[in-house]
Amino acid sequence: MNSDPQQLHGIIAAFVGIYFVFYLLMAVAFMVPTGFIAKKAGLSPWLCLLCIFPLTGLILLYILAFIEWKVIPAPQMTWQPPYPPQPPFPPQA
């Protein structure tokens, strides 16, 4: 099993290329929801670019988990009286 060094370099280059594409797809898969979460938390959705690097993406997720979100609470429903009862139906002949 004597391999040609040129062939070995080609295999390594292909593996690195496939790994790079896979890494970019996974980074985008994490960036999209992180951008939406940051936007809902009142932060800039551009912070999702920190997910390109694994450690900074993890730090961003911890920040999002433990900060005070700048959102306006939903209005509470007030008590409303019940509808008046329906009048009885006239007798059917």
C-alpha positions in Angstrom: 0.0 0.0 0.0 2.5 2.5 -1.2 0.6 5.8 -1.7 1.7 8.6 -4.0 2.3 11.8 -2.0 0.5 13.8 -4.7 -2.6 11.6 -4.3 -2.4 12.0 -0.5 -2.3 15.8 -0.8 -5.4 15.6 -3.0 -7.3 13.5 -0.5 -6.4 15.9 2.3 -7.4 18.9 0.3 -10.7 17.3 -0.5 -11.3 16.5 3.1 -10.5 20.1 4.2 -12.8 21.5 1.6 -15.7 19.2 2.6 -15.1 20.0 6.3 -15.1 23.8 5.5 -18.4 23.6 3.7 -20.0 21.4 6.5 -18.7 23.9 9.1 -20.2 26.9 7.2 -23.6 25.1 6.9 -23.6 24.3 10.6 -22.6 27.9 11.5 -25.5 29.2 9.4 -27.8 26.7 11.0 -26.9 28.2 14.4 -26.8 31.8 13.2 -30.3 32.1 12.0 -32.1 31.2 15.2 -29.6 33.0 17.3 -30.3 36.2 15.3 -34.0 35.9 15.9 -33.5 35.2 19.6 -31.2 38.3 19.9 -33.8 40.4 18.1 -36.5 39.3 20.5 -34.3 40.0 23.5 -33.9 43.6 22.3 -30.3 43.1 21.1 -28.8 43.6 17.6 -29.4 40.5 15.4 -25.9 41.1 14.0 -24.6 39.5 17.2 -25.4 36.1 15.5 -22.1 36.6 13.6 -20.4 35.6 16.8 -21.6 32.0 16.1 -19.0 31.7 13.3 -16.5 31.0 16.1 -17.5 28.2 18.4 -16.4 29.7 21.7 -17.9 33.1 21.1 -21.1 31.5 20.0 -21.3 29.6 23.2 -20.6 32.8 25.2 -23.4 34.6 23.2 -25.9 31.9 24.1 -25.0 32.2 27.8 -25.4 36.0 27.6 -28.8 35.5 26.0 -29.9 33.0 28.6 -29.0 35.2 31.6 -29.5 38.9 30.6 -32.6 40.9 31.3 -34.6 41.0 28.1 -35.7 44.4 27.0 -39.2 43.5 25.9 -42.5 45.0 26.7 -44.8 42.6 28.5 -48.0 41.6 26.8 -51.1 43.5 28.0 -53.1 41.5 30.6 -56.6 40.6 29.8 -59.1 42.6 31.9 -62.2 41.1 33.4 -65.2 41.4 31.2 -68.8 40.6 32.3 -70.4 37.6 30.7 -72.6 38.0 27.7 -76.3 38.3 28.6 -78.3 35.1 28.2 -80.0 34.4 24.9 -83.8 35.0 24.8 -85.8 31.8 24.7 -86.7 30.6 21.2 -90.4 30.9 20.3 -92.4 27.7 20.5 -92.5 25.7 17.3 -95.9 24.5 16.1 
